Amino acid sequence: MNIANWLDASARRTPDAPALFYGTELHADYRGFAARARRIGEGLTRAHGISEGDRVAIFLKNCPEVLELIFGIWWIGAVAVPINAKLHAKEVAFILGDSGADLLVSDSGDVGDQAGSTDCPEIALGGVEWQHLIETDDCGGAPLTRGRDDLAWLFYTSGTTGRPKGVMLSHGNLISMSLCYAIDVDQVSSEQTILYPAPMSHGGGLYALPYIRAGARHVVPLSRGFDASEIEQLARHFDETVYFAAPTMIRRQIELSRANGYRGEGIRTIIYGGGPMYSGDLDDALELFGGRFAQIYGQGESPMTITVMSRDMVADEAHPNWRTRRESVGIAQACIEIRIADEDLRDLPSGVPGEILVRGDTVMIGYWQNDAATAEALHDGWLRTGDIGRLDEDGYLTLTDRAKDVIISGGTNIYPREVEEVLVRHPDVVEAAVIGVPDAEWGERIKAFVVVAPDCTTREPELEAWCRSEMASFKKPSLYTFLPELPKNAYGKILKRDLRELG
Ligand code: AMP
């Protein structure tokens, strides 16, 4: 089934129900939302030759049009390629090339120019061509029929190899994801409002699906991002609000609430995940806001979640093991099986840490045009997550480590290898290694260890400028140490362990 049928159904059932808001201002009701999606779909075909299976890339900061565009793309059986709005133009160009995108919709309309050049045609949101799209005749047709395994969402995650990989998610994956959400994460109803403070190119956008099925309201903050006082205002205004927040956002929200006395009025559920939540922060959050928190642990390869803790599970203080449960990432969601395995993929007994393997209906089809990476990640239907954890007797999963060395800063994953590759491209840099160091505000900060050519005076200012010109600013190291050489093992592999000890 085409998941765009959910929008079609809600628009028929409750056409006048308010659907999309920008701040507190109504942007479209369900009739208008579906009509705009149909027009965009039709316009993509007529003006840009897009048809089923073609990829359309979306490089936009959060706005209501993101949802209209995604559904317009799906309406005609095409594939959405969401791109994080914080990426550098050169990084966007890589994704456009790798995905073979036939069109890019961006805020500025000049990403191609900024990147040097791309072969991908580009239109600007709000420009003349966008206007033509939304003014295309509305033929009123139903979404094109799609099968369970037909591609819907091609999401680029950064790989440990440094090159982003396209995670292929089908209409079936997205439907299963949404059904699990409604069973395990939180109940969904038309009375609720979902806010989008986190990037809609990531899980934030996919969260829309169960709420579109329910005919609920969707609100994009005017800041187009996370601003704790704006969230408070919107929650009070709309009531029964739900949103996803990275642990860093929750910390900011708590700081503001301490200062102004806000106790979460108007918030139904804050779903946190994407990075470790320190238990002290969670205790503070529960004390101030009460049982309004649900947790998810997942990855792009199995959205939104692998494991989940509902609001009741997070707030529970009655079970004898409540403290260890609260520090876990919860239990497998309804359609997922988990096992913990050693390096040879043999099962480990409960309580013993090993790699987390998952199987089920939310697991991706594979990586786009990358059979080698797919074969590495998927074994007989089991996805190797690259995360290390242990399962207890009751099925609660606790994460202990990240096999992939990924740095999580402000809830965003930063892959050291990607940053290292940029650093070593600098003509004066001989070697570089990047690690995450603990940081009270961001979770982790990025620290680079750099070896420069002999007699060379290149230091932090030059490398800072270089990184700024080559990659998104959230990936730039904020700390540098210059060394005569990097510690290595007998095979010449850099010992990050030793670097961590250096701090
Ligand atoms: P991404 O594919 O960008 O969503 O990143 C997924 C990775 O983030 C996972 O493989 C974990 O390492 C980490 N992660 C996700 N959710 C959690 C969580 N609830 N607690 C700790 N780490 C998490």
Residues whose N, C-alpha, C, O or C-beta is under 5 A from the ligand:
A	BS01	AMP	T157 Y272 G273 G274 G275 P276 I296 Y297 G298 Q299 G300 V329 T385 D387 R402 N413
